[in-house]
């Protein structure tokens, strides 16, 4: 179990209104004394319930608004064959 200083909970909000929740932990590749060896782990999906529970418990939370452009729609043109 990580402490409140070494874990962070993230909510990503997309333009569609969807919310996705993640947990990330501070890890080291060498020693805790070497600041250059510290980094955040990969995002791990969690439930909204867990996110809200940890927020109430005082864990660090971060809200990220995603600004992705809608997908480009490419027209499908069937190939005509001469038979």
C-alpha atoms as one frame of an Amber mdcrd trajectory, in Angstrom:
protein
   0.000   0.000   0.000   1.336   3.405  -0.957   1.143   6.499   1.186  -0.727
   9.679   0.316   2.565  11.199  -0.839   3.406   8.447  -3.351   0.089   7.843
  -5.096  -2.102  10.024  -7.293  -5.617   9.488  -8.654  -6.495  10.916 -12.069
  -9.819  11.687 -13.767  -9.658  12.223 -17.533 -12.677  14.023 -18.980 -13.282
  13.839 -22.733 -15.332  16.266 -24.875 -17.972  13.532 -25.249 -18.627  13.819
 -21.507 -17.052  10.452 -20.687 -14.867  10.224 -17.589 -12.113   7.665 -17.079
 -10.390   7.106 -13.754  -6.806   6.001 -13.110  -4.278   5.467 -10.348  -0.545
   6.086 -10.639   2.221   5.508  -8.106   5.603   7.114  -7.571   8.305   4.537
  -8.212  12.093   4.515  -8.223  14.536   2.712 -10.488  17.497   3.112  -8.158
  17.195   4.843  -4.792  14.642   7.118  -3.131  17.493   9.547  -2.408  18.245
   9.987  -6.135  15.542  12.313  -7.430  16.435  11.529 -11.059  15.452   7.873
 -10.512  11.866   8.770  -9.506   8.963   8.636 -11.942   5.234   7.966 -12.057
   4.121   4.445 -12.942   1.839   3.613 -15.848  -1.806   4.615 -15.386  -3.921
   1.789 -14.006  -7.695   1.965 -14.524  -9.879   2.186 -11.417 -13.589   2.657
 -10.771 -15.253   6.004 -10.140 -16.215   4.709  -6.685 -12.570   4.119  -5.787
 -11.609   7.558  -7.143 -14.286   9.317  -5.053 -13.404   7.276  -1.950  -9.702
   8.154  -2.182 -10.554  11.815  -2.826 -12.575  11.903   0.412  -9.673  10.214
   2.240  -7.367  13.070   1.246  -5.294  11.468  -1.499  -3.978  13.718  -4.275
  -6.375  13.880  -7.217  -5.869  15.441 -10.623  -8.464  16.338 -13.252  -7.351
  16.358 -16.889  -9.552  17.736 -19.672  -8.723  15.899 -22.877  -8.902  17.964
 -26.056  -8.838  15.397 -28.809 -10.169  16.345 -32.196 -13.007  14.230 -33.577
 -11.909  11.469 -35.918 -11.692  12.357 -39.580 -14.341  10.553 -41.594 -12.981
   9.181 -44.841 -15.471   8.487 -47.607 -15.584   4.910 -48.807 -15.524   4.738
 -52.590 -16.085   1.227 -53.867 -13.712   0.138 -56.594 -15.497  -0.480 -59.893
 -14.231  -3.453 -61.865 -14.875  -4.049 -65.547 -15.942  -7.606 -66.208
